[in-house]
């Protein structure tokens, strides 16, 4: 049947094997998890021509959104990007080698090295973010405007409820 996805199959299998379990939440949670992986893969594919990876985009976009002088500490970046400190260090080293950022001492604490967008980094993120937003738009184009707004509202409600616990 064409209107069935992998989550339908998983639910059917669990209902067959463990009929006493309430698997109804997996219709939502399983699809959100599956969709997250698919969307991240699509974003990565769309960004291939830009020379950066999805995680690179996340850091560069965070710096770009911060406004002039496009500089943040690693801690500030980790709060937005949600990766470990070790992964952030490796990512910042990579972006520095690509000349997309430079590391500069913090004005208040010289032990801290702020990540600062270079001119190349600014040009790269300005171009890549347009690709990213177009890909995101294309990903949800099957939904009409009202459906997109309703889904955004429901997902926000879910995220806020789960984040509070």
Beta strands, then each sheet from edge to edge (+ up, - down):
strand 1: 71-72
strand 2: 101-105
strand 3: 113-117
sheet 1: 1+ 3- 2+
end
